[in-house]
Amino acid sequence: MITNTELEYKGDLYPTKIVAFEYEVDSVCFHTDNDVILKVTVLRDSLIRFRFTTKGYFSNDFSYAIDKSHSHEYNFLEVSEVEDYYQIKTNKVLCRIQKIDMRLSIFDLKDTLILEDELGFHWEESYEFGGNIVKMSKSSKDGECFYGLGDKATQLNLKGKRLENFATDQYAFQKDQEPLYKVVPFYIGLHNKKAYGIFFDNTFRTYFDFCNERRNVASYWAEGGEMNYYFIYGPQMQDVVTTFTDLTGKPELPPLWALGYHQCKWSYYPESNLKEVAAKFRELKIPCDALYLDIDYMDGFRCFTWNKEYFPDPKRMVAELAEDGFKTVVIIDPGIKIDKEYSIYKEALKNDYFCKRADGPYMKGKVWPGECNFPDYTNPVVREWWAGLFKELISVIGVKGVWNDMNEPAVMEVPNKTFPMDVRHDYDGNPCSHRKAHNIYGTQMARATYHGVKRFAYPKRPFVITRSAYAGAQRYTSSWTGDNVATWEHLWIANIQVQRMSISGMGFTGSDIGGFAEQPSGELYARWIQLGVFHPFCRTHSSGNHGDQEPWAFDEEVIEITRKFVSLRYQLLPYLYTMFWQYIEEGIPMLKPLVYYDQEDTQTHYRNDEFIFGNQILVCPILEPNSLGRRMYVPRGQWYNYWINEKVKGGKEIWVDTKFDEIPLFVKAGAVIPKYPIQQYVGELEFDELTLDIYYKKGKEKSVVYEDAQDGYDYKKGKYSFLSFQTIGKEKELIVQLHKEGKYDTNYSKYKINLIGLPFNVKEIEIDNKKVIFDKNIFENESYLIVDKEFTELCIIGL
């Protein structure tokens, strides 16, 4: 045991004996004889906040990450005292706080240890900046695994890793490189089949060590601010993730087109080039919903302007693209060019909206336009001004989405790539330096952008995407994983990054398909498309400096593969839209690593490649060149190979043969998978049938389908359709029961049912207890059963 004397000798300070405590409605404050206060707040039976101060009082309690509407009700709270410790008890956990040194431990109600302090809270005075470097160390159990932490280019399981959180423009980053663009100081611990979560809500530069320095110690610390963290108890990983997602917030539904395929490049200009790209997509019948304009659309890279040489009439161009189904998305960066003739610069200067250095002058840095000043998005007045700037882009010109880039914030030609740390910020009335505001700068820019786009897009829904983000940014924006590279290693990284972001609360994420830097081979691009269509955000993006990266930049085989997989995504849009609805309603991640899906199976704890798309589709990308198959792990249950409808029993590793135009793809037995007809863009077709692929399973399985008008806000008034299917499989019978909710009446009137895997020949079919006449060859050779959408029970009876 390390004694208090030894700690002090090492330069660390620590809480000493608890001398008093105060009990309020939902919180307890513990005071020590060296002015440390620990405030424990019970938010839910499984969600407890721990907040420490070393100065005898707490500063203003403010967080950009916490959603004010998050659930915070508990069923039971009891505070008691025994000889050596205080105990806080809820309906889920016991928290014990030692009197001698304030170290704490948390148990479930069966007295099984979930988490305990090693040294616990300690701190070191920061003589350079003032305040404290705050530290926390926890004991780690043998075999414990760690997940989460957002945007990290490393193994899914973080055991043995040391990681840093400081939003950084890392062009062409490499595997294991730290830090990256996003900051999500949240992790999930898993040991003895029980999961818990820690959210360290501190916006300073933070660090996490998962048994790297010391084998059985997990620690985290920050270069300033408070030791302020939330403990979330599972015991299922799903419980941890949904609670964290509720705590930091969920987005509203995006327009359905935002879930389509997007094409982007640095840069499409002039107008004729953009029009050629649009025409080629339609000519080749590769579905596409959005085209992006990078910085070259602007006049001298000045935000909210247009280069009239390249785009002489943007309103006309955007309207013409819209007629062919393309939505235009434009980039907006934070750097405002220092130009006395530039109206936005003059307005910001007049109103004192720019960030300042500690001794008074405006922060100045070089970005694409040259020397720039930067708005302080932590000031609500500035955010409101910024939101108003989108009126012309959205209301007049007709742009449908906005893309925030360089908002880490990134500054060129300086050693640390960003603002000096002495830059001052309003921080919503809590003035601070850039040390505290850096990690949330990008989120606050995206927040202001979101409110502007939403205001002027109404009654349609907004679409915003950001490169930099802090926990909670998902309330305002989607994201992508930054400037990756066209390599096979980066294909592996992209797969893990998006899984990790999904269980870190930020579900609407994707990677630059094909790689941003350098040029992919046709094979690499094809394999990346095959993965990217199963990411919530799906966009090809590249640097034009390295060559073309449209699907037709490769050979005919790659074009065919791109068409096939992008078309599959468009068929699966109702499934994907339902995934998104479950994400915003229940906090369920859209992508699920295998460990999330089945944490009790230790074989899943170190799997990186396989993931569950939604609830019922298993995806395993091909990540190596010249591969026509691979080994993969199939989780417990029964699964159908999507391509050949062959059933596989899970809980084991198997070899899967694939072709160049396939990847291992499986559907859970019992699933009902909804499909639209292939469209070249969302809303192109009116159709009278919704296809339902129903996979036979002996036993029961539930599936859901959510639909609405695909844009607008009527769904918040109950105008949605929620279908709940239950399949009941027996030896000679399959029953499909349907329950409906909601006031939205879909345009289609029929279901086109495809039954897969029936173990018997069909003798009879009953719909709502009435026998129907059918072709004896039904369900063979791509024949289907057409059923009125008002049915409530379908019964297939075998011979």
N, C-alpha and C positions, 0 to 999 in steps of 0.2 A: 504494500500500500504506500502511495506517495503522501507524505504528511503535508500539512499546511505550511510548515517551515520550509520544506523543500521547494514548494511552489513559489514562495516569496523569493527564495534565493535565485530561482530561475528568471525572475523579473515579472512573473505573472502575479496578478492580484486575484482575489477569490472571495466569495461570500464567507462570512464567519457565522457565528451562532445566531439562530433566530431568537429574537427577544420579544417579539410581539406579532400579533396578526389581527387583521380586520376582516370580517365576513359581511359581504353585501349580498344582494339578491342572487347574482349569478357568478360572483367572483370573490376571491380571497387574496388579500395582500399580506405578504410575510416580510417583516422588517428584521434586518440583522444589526449587530452592534457596530458595523462599519459602513452604515448608510446604504447598503444594498437593499433594494426592494424587489420582490418577485410578486407579480400580479398574475394569478391564475384565473382565467375566465372560461367557464363552461358554456360553449355555444350550442352544442348538441351532445347527446349521450356519448357520441363517438368522436367529438371534435372539441379539443381543448387548446386554448391559447396560453402561451407562457411568455411573459414580457418582463425583462429585467432592466433596472436602472442602477447606476452606481453613485448617483449624486443626491439621493434622498428624496427625489421627486421625479415625476415623469414629464417629458415634453409633450407638446400637443400630439394627440393620437390621430395620425393621418396616414392613409395608404391609397396609392393609385391602383393597387392590385385587387383589393377586396371589393366585391360587388355589394353595394348597399342593400340589395334585395335578396341576399343569400339567406337560406334557411337557418334560423338560430333559435330553435326551441328544444328543450330537453324534457324528459319525462320524470327524472328523479335526480336529486342532488342532496348529498349528505356530507357534511364536514365534521370530522371527529379528531380527537387528539389522544395519543397514547404516550408512553414514556419517552420513546426515541423519535417519534415522527408524527406528523399530521397526515391525515388521510382524507382525500376527496373521492367520493364514490358517486358514480352515475349508473344508469341501467346497463352500461356496456363495460366500463373499466374502473379500476381502482388506481388512484395516483397517490403515492406516498412521498412525502418531502421530509428529509432528515433534518432534525433540529440542529445538529452540530455544524453542518456545512452546506445546507440547502441542496444537497444532491437529491435527485428525484428518481423514482422508478415507477413504471406503469405496468399493471397486470390486467388480465381479463378477470371475469368474475369467478373463474375456477382457480384463481391465484396462479395462473401461468404467467411467467414474466414475458412481457412484450418488448420493453425498452427500458434501459437504465443508464444513468450517467456514469461515465468513467471519471474524469475530473469534473465533468459538468460545466457549469458556467464559470469562465474566468476571463480576465481582460488585461490589456496592456495599454498604458497611456501612450498616446501618439504625440510625441514632443514636436514633430514637424508640423502637424496640422491642428493639434488640439483634439480633445475628445479621446475616445478609446478605440482600440482595435478589440473587437468583441469576439469571444471564442466559445465554442461548445464542443465537448467530446463525449461520445456515447460508447459504451461497451458493445462489441459486436459478437454475436454468437457464431460458433463453428458452423460452417455451411451457409451462413447468411448471404443473400443475394441483394443487389441494389439495382434499381431501374429508375427511369425518368430523367430529369434535368434538361429536358428540351433538346436544343439544337447542338448535339455533340456528334463528332465524326469518329465514333469509336464503337466498340462492342455494345450490344444492347444491355448486357449485364455489366454493371460498372464496378464490380468487385475488383479491388487491386488498383483502381484508377485514382488519380489526383487531378481535379478539374478546376477551371477558373471561369468565372462569370463576369465578363466585361464586354459589352457590345462592341464588336470590332469588325471593320471592313477587311475581310481576309480573302482577297482575290486569289483564286486558284489554290485554296486551302488543301491541305493534305490529310490523310488519315491520322487521327489522334492529335491533330493540331489544335491548340487552345490559345486564346478564346475565339469564339465565333460570333455570329450576328445577334443571337438572341439570348435572353437571360431569363431562365425559369428555375429559380432556386427551390425546386420541389423534387423530392425523391421518394421512392417506395422501397421499404425494406421488407424482406420475406425470409422467415426462418420457421422451422417446425410447422410448416403449412399454414402459417398465419402472416398476414400482411398488415403493415401500418404505413403511414406517410408522414413526412416532415416537410412543411413549407416555411422556409426561412425568409420572411418578408423584410428584406433589407436591400435597398437599391444601390448601396455602395458596391465597390468591387468585392465579390465574395469568392470563397474557395471551398471546395469539398474534397475530403480525403476519405476514400472508402477502403480502409485497411491497407493503404499503400505504405505509409510510414511505419505504422505499427499493426501487426497482424490482426489483432482483435479489437481495434479501435476505429470507429468512424467519427470524423470530426468535420465541423464547418465553422468558418469565421469570416468576418467582414472588416474592411479597413476603416470603418466608422459606423455611426448610427447605433441602434439598439440591438441587443440580443432579443429578437422578437420572432417567435416561431409558433406554428400551429401543429399540434399532433393530431393525426387522424387514424382511428382504429378501423380495421376491416371487419372481420378477419379475412374477407375475400378482397383480392386486389380490385375487383370491380367496385366494391364499396368505397375503397380509398379514392379511386380515380373519380367516381361520380361525386363524392363529397368535396374533393378539391375543385372540381370543375364548377360545382355549385357555388363554392366559396369565392372563386375568382371570376365567375360569370360565364354566360353563354351568349352566343350571337343570336340575331334573329335569322329567320330563313333567308337564304340568298334567292335571287331570281333563278329559276331552273337553268337558264342559259349559262349562268356562271359555273355550273357543273359540267358543261360541255367541254369540247376541246378548244384550246386557245393557241394562237401562233404569235410569236414575238421574236424580235431581233434588234440588235443594236447595229444598224438602224434601218427601218424601211422609209426611204425617201428617194425621189420626190413622190408626188401623188401617183404618177404613172406606175412606179414600182409597187406601191401598195395595192393598186388596182390589179396589177398582173398577178400578184400573190393570191388575191381574192378570187380572180377568175380561174386560176389553176386549181384551187381547191374544188370549185364547183365542177370544172371540167373532168377532174379525176374521181369525182364522187367520194372524196374524203371529207366526212362531216367536220365542220368548224363553226364556232359561234362567235369568236372574238379575235380581233387583230389589234396589235399594240403599236403605239408610237413612242419611241425612245426620244432622247433629248434633242435630236436633230430636227424635230418638228417645230421647235421654238425659234424665235428670233434671237440669235446670239445666246442661246441657252437661258434666256430670261423666262422664268416661270409665268404661266398664264398668258403667253404671247404665241404668235404663229409666224413661222418663216413664210412670207407670202411668195417668195420665189419658188419654194418647194410645194407649198400648199396655198395656192392663190385664193381659194374659196372653201375653207374648211367646212362650213355649214352644208354646202352643196355636196361635198365629198362624203361627209358622214351620213347624210341622208341617202345618197346613192348606194353606199355600202349597206345601209340598213335595209334598203329595198331587196337586197340579195341575202338578207339574214345575218349580216355581220354587225356586231356591236364594236364600237371603237373605244379602246381603253388608252389613256394617255399617262405619261409619267409626269410627276411633280416632285422636285427635290426641295430640300429646306434652304439651300443657299440662294440668297437674293442678291443679284449683281449690284455692286456699288456703281450707280449710274444716275446722275442728277436729272436725266431726261426720262427716266423709267418710273412710271406712275406708282407702281406698287412699292418700289424702293422709297420714293418721296413720301408716300403715305405712312409707311412704317417708321421712317425717320422722324416725320413730324409728330407722330404719336408715341414715340419712344418705345417701339415694340421689339427692338433688337436686344440680344444678349450683350451684357457688358462684362469687361474685365473688372477685377476687384478694385482697381484704382480709378475706374470711371469710364475709359474709352470703350467704344463698341468692339466686341469680339470680331476680328477680321481673319478670314481664311480663304485659301484658294480652292475653288472647286471648278466644275466645267465652265462657268461663265467668266472665270478669272477671280479677282478679289470680290469676296461676298461678305455680307452681314447675315446673321441668322436669327429668325424670330424665336422668342422665348415661349415655346408652346406650353410651358408649365404655368403661364399666366392666363387665367380664364378670359380676360379681355382680348388677348392676342388670339386665343383659339377662336373666339367669336368672330373677330376680324378675318382670320384665315378662312373660316367656314364660308363667309360671305363672298370671298374671292371666286368661288366656283360657279357663281350664277351664270356667267357668260358661257363657260365650257359646257355646263350641263343643260341649262334652260334654253340657251340660244343656239349653240352649235349642235347639241344633241349627243355629246359624248356620254357613254353609259357607265364607265368605270374609271377609277383613278388608281395609279400605281405609285406608291411612295418609295423612293430609293435613296441611298446615301444618307440615311437618317439615323446612323448609329450614335452620333453624327460623324460622318467621314470628312476629313480635311486632307487635302493633298500636300505633299512636300513638307510635312512636319514629322518628326521622329515617332510621335505616339499616335499618328493618324487621326487625331480628333482635337477637340477644344483643349486649351490649357485648363488645368484643374482649378484655377482661381476664378474662372468665369462664374458670374452670379446668376441665379434663377429665382423667380418668384415662388415656385413650388406651391401654387394655390394658397398664397398667404403664409407660407412657412419658409422664408428666404433661406437659401442655402447655396453652396458652391456646386460646381460641376461634378465634384467627386460624388455627390449624392444624386444629382439629377441626370448624369450621363446615361445610365441604363434605362431610364424611362423616357428619354427625349424622343426616341422614335415612336413609342407608343402614344405619346401626347400629340405628336404630329399626325399620326394615323387617326387618332380620336377627333381632332379638329377637322381633318379631311372627311372622315365619315359623316360628321354632322352637316358639313357643307353639301356633300353629295346627296345625302338623304333629304336635306331640305329642298334641293332643287330638282331631284329626281321624282319626288312625291307626285302622284300616288304610286309610282313604281318603287321597287326596293333598290337600295344602293349596293354597289360593289366596290370594295377597296382592298388593295393588297399592299403589304409592307414587307421590307426586308428586315428591319430591326424591330424587336419587340421585347417587352417585359411581361411577366405573368399577368393575365387579365386583358391583354391586348385583343384576345379573341372576341371580346364584346364588340369590337369595332371593325375588325379587319381579318382578312385571310393573310397567308404568308407563303413565302417560298424560301428555300434553304440557301440562297445566295450564290455567289460566283464559283460554281463547281467546275470540274474539268472533264473533258471527253476521254475518260479512261474506264477500264473495267473495274478498277478499284473504286472509282467514284460511283459507279452503278451500285456496287455493294453498299457504299456509304449512304447513298440516297434511300435505299430500301430501309435501312435501319433508322435514319434520321426521321423519316416520316412516321414510322411506327412509334418512335420515342416521343415526337411532338404530339401524336394522337393521345398517348396516355399521360401527357403533361398538360392537358387541358386545351391545347391548340390544334383542333382537329382539321381545320380547313387549310391544309398545307400540302405542298408538292415540291418537286425539284425541277430544275431546268432540264427537261428531257433532252438527252443527247450530250449534255455538258455545255456550259457557257464558254469556257476557254478551250482552245484547240479544236481539232476537227475529228469527229467520230468516223469510224469505218461504217459502212452500211450495216454490217452485222451488229455492231455495238448500238447503233441507232435503233435498229429493229428490236433488239432485246430491251432497250430502255423504254420504247413505246409500249412493249408488252407489259412492263411493270407500271409505267406512268398512268395508263388508263385505269389502274386500280388504286390510284391515289386520289384523295378528295379534290385537290386542285391539280388540273392536268394542263400543262403548258410546255410546248417546245420553246426554248429561248437560247439564243447564242450570240456570241460576239462576231460581227461581220468581218472582223479583222482576220478570222481564221477560216473563212470560206462559207458557203451556203449550207443551211441546215434545214431546209424545207424537205418534206418527204420525197419530192421529185429530184432532189439533189443526189439521190442514190439510184440504184438500178431498179428495174421493173419489179423484181422480187420484193425489194424493200417497200416499194409503193403498195404492192398487194398486201403485205403484212400490216402496214400502217392502216390501210383502208379496212382490213379485217378487224383489227383490234379497236380502232376508234369507232367503227360501226358497232362493235360489241358493247362499248361503253354507252353509246346512244341507245341501244336496246335495253341496257340495264339502268337507264336513268330513273325509272320509278323505284327501283331497288335502292339506288344511290340516294335519291331524294328522301326515301324512308329512313335510311341510315342517318341522314342529316337531321331529320325530324326527331329521331330518338336521341341524338346528340344534344339538341337544344332543349328537349323536354325532360330528359332523364340524366343527361350528362354521360351517356354511354359513348365511349370513343368509337369513331367510325372504323378505324383499323385496330385490330387486337393482336398483339404478339401472342405466340403460343402460351407463354407463361401466364398471361392474363386470362387466356381461355381455359387453362387447366393447370392451376398452380400446384395442385397436389401431385402431379406427375413430374417428378424431378428431371425427367428427360427433356422437359420443356425449358428448364431454367437457363440454359446456355444456347438456346436456338436463336439464330439471328435472321435467317432467310425467310422462313415461312410466316405467314400472317393470315388472320381471318378478316376478310373484307365484309363489313357489316356483321351479320350474325351467322351466315350460312354458306359462305363461299370461301374456300381455302385456296390461297395463292402462293405459289413458290416460283420466283423468277429464275431464269437461267442467267448466271453471273460469270460464266467463263466462255471464252471463244471456242468455236468448233465443237460445241456440245449438242448432242442429240439425245440427251437424257441426263438425269442426275439422281443422286440419293436425296431423299427428303423425309422428314418426320411427319406422319399423319397422326393427329391427336385422337384421343379416344372417341369412339362412336363409329358410325358407318358413313362412308362417303362414296359418292359416285364420281368417277372420272368424267369431267365435263365433255370431253371430246368423243369418248367411245361408250359412255354410259355404263361402264363396268364398275361394279360395287367393290369397295375395299374396306376391310376391317381395320380400324385405327389402333392407336396405342403402340405404334412400332415404326421403325424406319424402313422405307421401301425404295426400290429403284423404279423410276418412272421413265419410260421411253417417250421422247418428244420429237417432233419435227421442227425445222427452222421456223415454221409459221405457227408454232404452238409453245405454250409453257405449261408446266403442271398446274392444273386447275381442277378443283374438286368441289362438289356441292353436297351439303349435308343431307343425309337420308331424311325424308319426311318434309323437306323444305318445299315451300311454294314460292317460286321465283317469278316476279312480274316482269314483262318485257313490252316495250313499245316497238312499233315498226322502225326500221332504220330511217332516220331523217338527216338531211344535210345541215339542218340547224333546228334548234328548239322552236316549235310552233310552225314548222314548214307544212306539216301534214295535218289534216283532220282524219281521224280514224275511228272506225266503229267497233273495234275489237281490242281488248287487252289480252295479250297472250299470258297464260299461266303455265309454267313448267312445274309439274308436281312430281316429286321424287318419292317413290314408295318406300315406306319403312314399317316394319312390324312394331307396333306400339304407337305412341302419340308424339306429335310434334306441332309446335305453334309457329305461325308466320304472320307478319303484318305488312300492310301496304298503306302508305299515306299519300294522298293526293289533294291538290287544291288548284287554284287558277294559275299556278306556276309563277306568279308575280303579284305585286300588290299586297294589301293588308286585310282583305276580306277574311282570310283564314283566322285572324284574331277575333272575328265576330262569329265564329262557329261555322264558316263556310269552308269546310274541308270534308274529305271523305277518308275515313279510317276503317280499313278492312282487316278483320282478324280471322285468319284461317286456322282450323285445327284439322290435322290429318290423323286418322285412326286406322292403322293397318292391321289386318288379321290374315290368317292363312289363306282364306278364299274370299277376302273382301277388303275394299278400301273405301272408307267414308271420309268425305271432305265437308266440314261444317264451316259456314260463313256467318260472321256477325258484323253488322255495319253500324258505324256512328258518324255523325256529322251531317251538315246541311248542304254540302256541295254535291251537285249532280254532275257526274262526269259526262263528257261528250259521247263516249262509247256506250253501247247498249248490250254488248255481249262479251263473254269470256271465251277465248280460244284455248282450250285445255289440252295440254300434251302430257300424258301420263308416262313416266319413265320408271323402268325397273319392276313392273308388275310381275309377280312370280306365278301368275296363272293366266289362262285364256279367259276372255270376258264372256260371260254367259248372259248377264242382264245388267241394265243400267237404270237406276231410279233417280229422278230429280224431284225432291220434295214429295217423296212417297208415290210418285207416278212413274210407271215404266215408260221408257222411251225407245223408239225404234232406232237402231244403229247399224252401221256397216260392220260385218264380221271381221273385217281387216282393220278395224279402228285401232289407233295407237301403233300401227306398224306402217313402215314406209312413209313416214312424215304425214300421216293423216291425223286429224284432230277431232275433238268433240266440241261443238259449239253450244254454249249454255247461256241463257239469259242472265244478265248481271243481277237480277233480283232473286236468284235462287238462294236458299239457306242450307240445303243439304244435298250432296251428290253421293250416291252409293254405287260403287262398281262391284259387281258380284261375279265370282269366278266359277268355272266349271268344276 
